[in-house]
Amino acid sequence: MLAYILRRTLWSIPFLIGASFLAFVIIQAPPGDYLTTYAAKLEAAGQSVDTARLNSLRDRFGLDEPFIAQYWKWITNILRGDFGMSFEWQQPVADLVGERMLFSIILALSTILFTWAVALPVGVYSAIRKYTAGDYVVTVIGFIGLATPNFLVALTLMYFGVVYLGADVTGLFSPQYATAPWSWAKLLDLLSHLVIPVVIIGMSSTASLIRIMRANLLDELYKPYVTTARAKGLGELKLLLKYPVRLALNPFVSTIGWAFPQIISGSTIVAFVLSLPTADPLMLQALMSQDMYLAGAFILLLCILSIVGMLVSDILLAVVDPRIRYN
């Protein structure tokens, strides 16, 4: 088991290197650069463009250097802890990214825990009570959850909260805690505000995992080993949890790798609707303005989260299913 974990960890290193190069390719792919976009905005607003100043800034930021030279400068600075300066905000990228990525990770972790806490028991119930009224109710609710866009749910909850409850459901903090230093009261306020975005963002993934859990468990419940264990007198609950449920858990564990970046990058519209101070709105703005150091930092961190998530997922799969580690 230890050898498997070590081997899998070492394999993550070349993936990290490839992810950093791919992130830089993505932010450099659109034609032009930040200064090109900036000049176009000035022209659209009817203002004059100082070509000499643009060329001076281009030389200062090294935008005329070859692609490989720019990548090497970027990645070596990141290894030293310097993510560069944001062109648009004129602030260190680390200061802009840090707190927003922290909130995004907290939101993603909370969404995953919510998804598992709901999908696992509901999926098991739906499988062992198949074709009953409860199973049909779960199926209908699941299909509604899959078919309803999460931003539409966010807009509906905002309207309901403001019109009928007189409460603002946007943001992650109450006004008095938005700029306050961290304390237990601020942490509790954050947890109370996490409920609505977690339910909205996790609704479709919860519905999907319920269907997956139901299908996988139904495949396991009628296999010979379950019949044999039941014939030997093993209790129904112990039998269910020890064998078929454990094997049906594989999809839950294997989704960790893509769940983090999918939740962070896939909740952009919800973040705009609910005014969440997460990474999504700032990353979208950085991509649109071609603020390459800021956008590159977000994309690189999402790639790292994916690789680390896949590593954790593979290790947990080896723990849950011994057949994987023996390979």
Stockholm file with secondary structure:
# STOCKHOLM 1.0

chainA/1-327         MLAYILRRTLWSIPFLIGASFLAFVIIQAPPGDYLTTYAAKLEAAGQSVDTARLNSLRDRFGLDEPFIAQYWKWITNILRGDFGMSFEWQQPVADLVGERMLFSIILALSTILFTWAVALPVGVYSAIRKYTAGDYVVTVIGFIGLATPNFLVALTLMYFGVVYLGADVTGLFSPQYATAPWSWAKLLDLLSHLVIPVVIIGMSSTASLIRIMRANLLDELYKPYVTTARAKGLGELKLLLKYPVRLALNPFVSTIGWAFPQIISGSTIVAFVLSLPTADPLMLQALMSQDMYLAGAFILLLCILSIVGMLVSDILLAVVDPRIRYN
#=GR chainA/1-327 SS CHHHHHHHHHHHHHHHHHHHHHHHHHHHCSSSCHHHHHHHHHHHTTCCCCHHHHHHHHHHHTTTSCHHHHHHHHHHHHHTTCCCBCTTTCSBHHHHHHHHHHHHHHHHHHHHHHHHHHHHHHHHHHHHTTTSHHHHHHHHHHHHHHHSCHHHHHHHHHHHIIIIICCCCCSSSCGGGSSSCCCHHHHHHHHHHHHHHHHHHHHHHHHHHHHHHHHHHHHHHTSHHHHHHHHTTCCHHHHHHHTHHHHHTHHHHHTHHHHHHHHHHHTHHHHHHHTCCSHHHHHHHHHHHTCHHHHHHHHHHHHHHHHHHHHHHHHHHHHHCHHHHHC
#=GC SS_cons         CHHHHHHHHHHHHHHHHHHHHHHHHHHHCSSSCHHHHHHHHHHHTTCCCCHHHHHHHHHHHTTTSCHHHHHHHHHHHHHTTCCCBCTTTCSBHHHHHHHHHHHHHHHHHHHHHHHHHHHHHHHHHHHHTTTSHHHHHHHHHHHHHHHSCHHHHHHHHHHHIIIIICCCCCSSSCGGGSSSCCCHHHHHHHHHHHHHHHHHHHHHHHHHHHHHHHHHHHHHHTSHHHHHHHHTTCCHHHHHHHTHHHHHTHHHHHTHHHHHHHHHHHTHHHHHHHTCCSHHHHHHHHHHHTCHHHHHHHHHHHHHHHHHHHHHHHHHHHHHCHHHHHC
//
